[in-house]
Amino acid sequence: MTAAPTASGGQQEEAGGTDPGGEVGDIAIVLHSHMPYVEGFGTYPFGEEWLFDAFVRSHLPVLAVARDLTMTITPVLADQLEDPAVAARMRDFVREFRVCSAELDAGDVESELAPACHAEAERYRVALTELERLGDDPLDAFRRAGGSGRVELMTSSATHAMLPLIATREGRMLQLETAIRSHRRRFGPADGIWLPECAYEPGLEHLLAELGFSHFCTDQSSRERSAAALRPVATAAGTVAFTIDWEAVQWLWSLTGYPSHPGYADFHAKSLRGCRPWAISGAPYDPLVAGMRARKQATEFAVAAAERLQRYREDTGRRGLLVFAIDTELLGHWWWEGPAWLSAATEALPAAGVRMLKLGEALERHDPEDRPLAATTWGEGKDRRTWDSPAVADLAWGMRRAELAVLREASSGRLRGPALERAARELLALQSSDWAFLDYGRKTGDYPFQRALGHSLSLFEAIECGASTEPTLRGLAPDLTPAPLLEP
């Protein structure tokens, strides 16, 4: 690897003469942890099983190895992990439907598939041991990781609502103020915020700055040259936008990315009881060989990141910041070997001359650049089609109609007290970006439509009938106050 040249001003550390020697640049890994509110809304194939599997397959093993990176935890995910009843059901689920099922499968499948089933059973046993240690507070796994300094925790909107699709300032404030209170009570103050679906529109930064946020992430890859992503953006409001390096993200998140290796576990090929004993190639899955492959790919990732940062430094004379953001659930849930890859990557990156920074550290060490930000998402087409297009128009317009109805009734004084709180909570649930995302993908039947319809019906019931009917939402947004809906 070519030795890093001396930078020529502009970047904060370099301007101060304290650029670390032997390093070509920095990386900020951002893992976005989220799950829609599924408590009490179905089990198999859609519902609480999503939450249980994401936590034991992804969140727990990732938190066990994560260091020097940023993790988001959406308030709605935290709401569910904070519920003792959810914790108890999760332990029972893992014990019966994951550990025991894998052990039974190991005795039923062909002999060449048995090692993979045994390995899967052991993986779940490790998760179950940690779940039992956490007891009725699975959320403490995030709290301990953040408190130890290994990771920096970042919040998001209360129910993962796409802020540009919320029609009013009052509606946006309901999402954001609920998120701020939720994060502060559980983890402490939130300096940064993850914009759901990376959905940004010009002007949004002013609202974020007003609420005290110092930074957020955005995907500008369809609007500017690739190398521009390696420097954050200064906004007129004073907040800093960290632009995701989509070129690097595609090393994982593409049809030919690391998780597509034929030796990895095939997520979709399951045994009778749900084990995954086949590789993508169709051959018996070998966990040991797959683990070695993940570690090799981690080294390849570190080398590629170093080369990209080195080219940027040679071209610009400054130290670059590669913001690598993916969903946490890709690691371990969808990509079985993902946690092993992450663990190895955190060792390989410094060895390749790449310093790992949390976003708060990057904010201090990289001065942002004045350049325009465009309205984008990180979804299909880098626009809003997944959430606001003819394919999901019924959901998009229904959500807006419900928002305006709640505001109309609240501002008139006809909706107050428990009825207003119930309507606000149903509005938060309805605004989740997950329902349109799932409906657009057409892979979960009518579940997302029924969820949106159910929350709409309950919202209008609260408006017309008050809070006489018991809400179905058990633990969503305990830190909610409807005060933002009553602003003059």
C-alpha positions in Angstrom: 0.0 0.0 0.0 1.3 3.4 -0.9 2.3 5.6 2.0 -0.2 8.3 2.9 0.8 11.7 1.6 0.8 14.8 3.8 -2.6 16.5 3.6 -2.9 20.2 2.8 -5.3 21.9 5.1 -9.1 22.0 5.4 -9.6 18.9 7.6 -9.5 19.7 11.3 -6.8 17.3 12.5 -4.6 17.9 9.5 -5.0 21.7 9.9 -3.8 21.2 13.5 -0.8 19.1 12.5 -2.1 16.0 14.4 -2.9 13.7 11.6 -2.2 10.1 12.8 0.8 8.7 11.0 0.5 5.5 9.0 -3.3 5.9 8.4 -4.9 6.6 5.0 -8.3 7.8 6.3 -11.3 7.1 8.5 -14.3 4.9 8.4 -17.6 5.4 10.3 -19.6 2.2 10.4 -23.3 2.9 11.1 -25.6 0.0 11.9 -29.3 0.8 11.8 -31.4 -1.3 14.2 -35.1 -1.3 13.7 -38.2 -3.4 14.0 -41.8 -2.3 13.4 -44.3 -2.6 16.3 -45.3 -6.3 16.1 -46.1 -7.1 19.7 -49.5 -8.7 19.8 -50.0 -8.4 16.0 -49.4 -11.9 14.8 -46.8 -14.5 15.2 -46.1 -16.8 12.2 -45.4 -16.0 9.3 -45.7 -12.3 10.1 -45.5 -10.7 13.5 -43.6 -11.2 16.7 -41.4 -13.9 15.2 -39.7 -11.1 13.2 -38.7 -9.3 16.4 -37.5 -12.5 18.2 -35.4 -13.7 15.3 -33.9 -10.2 14.5 -32.8 -9.8 18.2 -31.3 -13.3 18.7 -29.8 -13.7 15.2 -28.6 -10.2 14.7 -28.8 -7.7 17.5 -27.3 -9.9 20.2 -24.3 -11.4 18.2 -23.6 -8.0 16.6 -23.6 -6.2 20.0 -21.2 -8.9 21.3 -18.5 -7.9 18.8 -19.3 -4.3 17.9 -16.8 -1.6 18.8 -15.7 1.8 17.6 -18.9 2.2 15.6 -22.4 3.8 15.7 -25.6 1.9 16.2 -29.1 3.3 15.8 -31.9 1.9 17.9 -35.3 3.1 16.9 -37.6 4.0 19.7 -40.2 1.5 18.5 -37.7 -1.3 18.7 -36.7 -0.1 22.2 -40.4 0.0 23.2 -40.8 -3.7 22.5 -37.5 -4.8 24.0 -38.4 -2.9 27.2 -41.6 -4.9 27.7 -41.1 -7.8 30.2 -43.9 -9.8 28.6 -42.0 -9.6 25.3 -38.8 -10.8 27.0 -40.6 -13.8 28.5 -42.2 -14.8 25.2 -38.9 -14.4 23.4 -37.1 -16.8 25.7 -39.8 -19.4 25.3 -39.8 -19.0 21.5 -36.0 -19.4 21.3 -36.0 -22.4 23.6 -38.8 -24.3 21.9 -38.9 -23.1 18.3 -35.2 -22.5 17.7 -32.9 -24.6 20.0 -35.2 -27.6 20.3 -36.3 -27.5 16.7 -32.7 -27.4 15.5 -31.8 -30.3 17.7 -34.8 -32.4 16.4 -33.8 -31.5 12.8 -30.3 -32.7 13.4 -31.7 -36.2 14.0 -34.0 -36.2 11.0 -32.0 -34.7 8.2 -29.5 -36.6 6.0 -26.2 -37.2 7.8 -24.3 -34.6 5.7 -26.7 -31.9 6.8 -26.6 -32.7 10.5 -23.5 -30.7 11.4 -25.2 -27.5 10.1 -28.2 -28.2 12.3 -26.0 -28.9 15.3 -24.2 -25.6 14.7 -27.4 -23.7 14.4 -28.7 -25.2 17.7 -25.5 -24.1 19.4 -25.8 -20.6 18.0 -29.3 -20.4 19.5 -28.1 -21.9 22.8 -25.6 -19.1 23.1 -28.3 -16.5 22.4 -30.7 -18.2 24.9 -28.0 -18.1 27.6 -27.6 -14.3 27.0 -31.4 -13.8 27.0 -31.7 -15.6 30.3 -28.9 -13.4 31.7 -30.7 -10.3 30.5 -33.9 -11.5 32.1 -36.8 -9.1 31.6 -34.7 -6.4 30.1 -33.3 -7.4 26.6 -32.9 -3.7 26.0 -30.0 -3.7 28.4 -27.8 -5.3 25.7 -27.9 -2.0 23.8 -27.6 0.0 27.0 -24.5 -1.8 28.1 -22.8 -1.5 24.7 -23.5 2.2 24.7 -22.5 2.8 28.3 -19.2 1.0 27.9 -18.2 3.3 25.1 -17.8 0.5 22.6 -20.6 1.9 20.5 -22.4 5.2 20.1 -26.2 5.0 20.2 -28.3 7.2 17.9 -32.0 7.6 17.8 -34.6 7.8 14.9 -38.1 9.0 14.6 -40.5 7.4 17.1 -42.0 4.7 14.8 -39.6 5.0 11.8 -41.8 7.5 10.0 -40.4 9.1 6.9 -40.4 12.7 7.9 -40.8 14.2 4.4 -44.0 12.3 4.0 -45.6 13.8 7.2 -47.8 16.6 6.1 -47.5 19.0 9.0 -44.9 20.5 11.4 -47.0 19.3 14.3 -46.9 15.7 13.0 -43.2 15.8 12.6 -42.7 17.2 16.0 -44.8 14.4 17.5 -42.5 11.9 16.0 -39.3 13.7 16.9 -40.2 14.8 20.4 -41.4 11.4 21.3 -38.1 10.0 20.0 -36.0 12.5 22.0 -37.8 11.6 25.3 -37.6 7.9 24.6 -33.8 8.0 23.9 -33.0 10.3 26.8 -34.8 8.2 29.4 -33.2 5.0 28.2 -29.7 5.9 27.0 -29.1 9.6 27.6 -29.2 12.6 25.3 -29.3 11.9 21.6 -26.9 14.1 19.5 -27.5 12.4 16.2 -30.5 11.1 14.4 -31.0 8.5 11.7 -33.5 9.6 9.2 -35.8 6.6 8.4 -35.1 5.3 4.9 -32.4 8.1 4.8 -35.3 10.2 3.5 -34.2 13.8 3.3 -35.7 17.0 1.8 -34.1 20.5 1.8 -35.2 22.4 4.9 -35.5 19.4 7.2 -32.1 20.2 8.8 -33.7 23.4 10.4 -36.2 21.3 12.3 -33.5 18.9 13.4 -31.2 21.8 14.5 -34.1 23.4 16.4 -34.5 20.2 18.4 -30.8 20.0 19.2 -29.5 17.4 16.8 -26.0 18.0 15.6 -25.8 15.4 12.7 -27.8 13.0 10.6 -27.1 10.6 7.7 -28.2 10.9 4.1 -27.7 9.1 0.8 -26.7 11.5 -2.0 -25.2 8.9 -4.2 -27.6 9.5 -7.1 -27.1 13.3 -6.9 -23.3 13.7 -6.8 -20.1 12.1 -7.8 -19.0 9.1 -5.9 -16.0 10.6 -4.2 -18.0 13.4 -2.8 -19.5 11.0 -0.2 -16.1 10.9 1.6 -16.6 14.4 3.1 -19.6 15.4 5.3 -21.8 18.4 4.4 -22.3 21.6 6.4 -26.0 22.7 6.3 -27.2 26.2 6.7 -28.9 25.2 10.0 -25.6 24.2 11.5 -26.3 20.5 11.5 -23.9 18.2 9.7 -25.0 15.6 7.1 -22.9 12.5 6.9 -23.2 11.2 3.3 -23.3 7.5 3.0 -20.6 5.9 0.7 -22.9 3.8 -1.5 -20.0 2.5 -3.5 -18.7 0.8 -0.4 -22.1 -0.3 0.8 -22.6 -2.2 -2.4 -19.7 -4.4 -1.6 -22.2 -6.0 0.8 -25.6 -4.8 -0.3 -25.9 -6.0 -3.9 -26.8 -9.2 -5.7 -23.1 -9.9 -6.1 -22.0 -8.6 -2.7 -20.2 -10.6 0.0 -23.4 -12.4 1.4 -24.0 -13.9 -2.1 -21.0 -16.3 -1.8 -22.2 -19.8 -2.8 -20.7 -21.3 0.4 -22.9 -19.2 2.7 -26.1 -20.4 4.4 -29.1 -20.1 2.1 -31.6 -18.0 4.1 -34.6 -19.2 2.0 -33.8 -23.0 2.0 -35.2 -24.3 5.3 -35.7 -27.8 6.7 -39.0 -29.0 8.1 -38.6 -27.2 11.4 -36.8 -24.1 10.1 -33.1 -24.9 10.1 -30.9 -23.7 7.2 -28.6 -26.7 6.5 -28.0 -25.9 2.9 -25.5 -23.5 1.3 -26.5 -21.1 -1.5 -24.9 -23.5 -3.9 -27.3 -26.3 -2.8 -24.5 -28.3 -1.1 -24.6 -29.0 2.6 -23.7 -25.9 4.6 -20.3 -26.0 6.3 -20.3 -23.4 9.1 -16.5 -23.6 9.7 -15.7 -23.0 6.0 -18.2 -20.2 5.8 -16.7 -18.6 8.9 -13.3 -18.6 7.3 -14.8 -17.1 4.1 -16.4 -14.3 6.1 -13.1 -13.5 7.8 -11.3 -13.5 4.4 -13.9 -11.1 3.0 -13.5 -8.8 6.0 -9.8 -8.5 5.1 -10.8 -7.8 1.5 -13.3 -5.1 2.7 -10.6 -3.4 4.8 -8.1 -3.4 1.9 -10.8 -2.0 -0.5 -11.7 0.7 2.0 -8.1 1.6 2.4 -7.5 1.9 -1.3 -10.6 4.0 -1.7 -9.5 6.4 1.0 -6.0 6.4 -0.3 -7.2 7.5 -3.8 -9.3 10.2 -2.3 -6.3 11.5 -0.3 -4.1 11.5 -3.3 -6.8 13.3 -5.4 -7.8 15.9 -2.8 -4.9 16.2 -0.4 -7.2 15.6 2.6 -8.2 12.8 4.8 -11.5 11.1 3.8 -14.3 9.8 5.9 -16.0 6.7 4.5 -19.5 6.4 6.1 -20.5 2.7 5.8 -24.2 2.4 6.8 -26.3 -0.8 6.6 -29.2 -2.3 8.5 -28.0 -4.2 11.5 -30.4 -7.1 10.6 -28.3 -7.8 7.5 -25.6 -9.1 9.8 -26.7 -12.4 11.3 -30.4 -12.4 10.3 -30.3 -12.3 6.5 -26.5 -12.9 6.2 -25.9 -15.8 8.7 -22.1 -15.1 8.7 -22.4 -11.3 9.1 -21.4 -11.0 12.8 -18.2 -13.0 12.1 -17.5 -10.7 9.2 -18.0 -7.6 11.4 -15.8 -8.9 14.1 -13.0 -9.6 11.7 -13.5 -6.3 9.9 -13.0 -4.3 13.1 -9.6 -6.0 13.4 -8.6 -5.8 9.7 -9.5 -2.1 9.2 -6.9 -0.6 11.6 -4.3 -3.1 10.2 -5.0 -1.8 6.7 -4.4 1.8 7.9 -8.1 2.8 8.3 -9.1 4.4 11.6 -12.6 3.5 12.9 -14.6 6.4 14.3 -18.1 6.8 15.8 -20.1 9.6 14.2 -19.6 11.8 17.2 -15.9 11.5 16.9 -16.1 12.1 13.1 -18.0 15.3 13.8 -15.0 16.6 15.8 -12.3 15.4 13.4 -13.7 16.2 9.9 -14.7 19.6 8.9 -17.8 19.6 6.7 -18.0 21.0 3.2 -20.6 23.6 2.0 -22.4 21.8 -0.9 -26.1 21.4 -1.7 -28.1 18.4 -0.5 -30.9 17.0 -2.7 -34.1 15.3 -1.7 -33.4 11.6 -1.7 -33.8 8.2 0.0 -31.7 5.1 0.0 -34.7 3.1 -1.4 -35.4 1.9 -4.9 -34.5 4.6 -7.4 -33.1 6.7 -4.5 -36.5 8.4 -4.5 -39.8 8.0 -2.6 -41.5 5.5 -5.0 -41.5 2.7 -2.4 -43.5 4.8 0.1 -45.3 7.4 -2.1 -46.3 6.2 -5.5 -49.4 4.8 -7.3 -48.4 1.3 -6.0 -49.0 2.4 -2.4 -51.2 5.4 -2.9 -53.9 4.1 -0.6 -51.5 3.8 2.3 -49.8 7.2 1.6 -53.1 9.2 1.3 -54.7 7.3 4.2 -51.8 8.3 6.5 -52.1 11.9 5.5 -55.8 12.0 5.9 -55.5 10.5 9.4 -52.9 13.0 10.4 -55.0 16.0 9.3 -58.1 14.6 11.0 -56.3 14.3 14.3 -54.9 17.8 14.0 -58.3 19.2 13.1 -60.0 17.6 16.0 -57.2 18.5 18.5 -57.0 22.1 17.4 -60.8 22.5 17.7 -60.7 21.3 21.3 -63.0 18.3 20.5 -60.2 15.8 21.0 -58.6 15.9 24.4 -57.3 13.8 27.3 -57.1 10.0 26.9 -58.9 10.0 23.6 -56.3 12.4 22.1 -53.4 10.3 23.5 -54.9 7.2 22.0 -55.4 8.9 18.6 -51.8 10.2 18.7 -50.5 6.7 19.5 -52.4 5.2 16.6 -51.2 7.9 14.4 -47.6 7.1 15.3 -48.2 3.5 14.5 -49.8 4.3 11.2 -46.9 6.5 10.1 -44.4 3.7 10.2 -42.5 3.5 6.9 -42.6 -0.3 7.2 -46.2 -0.8 6.0 -45.6 0.8 2.6 -42.2 -0.9 2.3 -43.7 -4.3 2.9 -46.8 -3.6 0.7 -44.6 -2.4 -2.1 -42.5 -5.5 -2.0 -45.6 -7.8 -2.2 -43.9 -10.5 -0.1 -46.0 -10.3 3.1 -49.5 -10.7 1.8 -52.1 -8.3 3.1 -50.4 -8.0 6.5 -49.1 -4.4 6.0 -52.4 -3.3 4.6 -54.3 -4.8 7.5 -51.9 -3.2 10.0 -52.4 0.2 8.4 -56.2 -0.3 8.2 -56.4 -1.4 11.8 -54.5 1.6 13.1 -56.7 3.9 11.0 -59.9 2.4 12.3 -58.7 2.7 15.9 -57.6 6.3 15.3 -61.0 7.3 14.0 -62.7 5.4 16.8 -60.7 7.4 19.3 -61.9 10.6 17.6 -65.6 9.5 17.4 -65.9 7.5 20.6 -63.1 8.6 22.9 -61.0 6.1 24.7 -63.8 3.8 25.9 -62.4 0.9 23.9 -59.1 -0.7 25.1 -56.3 0.2 22.7 -54.5 -2.7 21.1 -51.1 -1.0 21.3 -49.7 -2.3 24.6 -46.3 -0.7 24.9 -45.8 1.6 22.0 -44.4 5.1 22.8 -44.7 5.1 26.6 -42.9 8.5 26.5 -45.6 10.0 24.2 -47.1 13.4 25.0 -49.6 14.8 22.5 -48.5 18.4 23.3 -47.0 18.9 19.8 -50.4 18.4 18.3 -51.8 21.3 20.4 -49.2 23.9 19.3 -51.0 27.2 18.3 
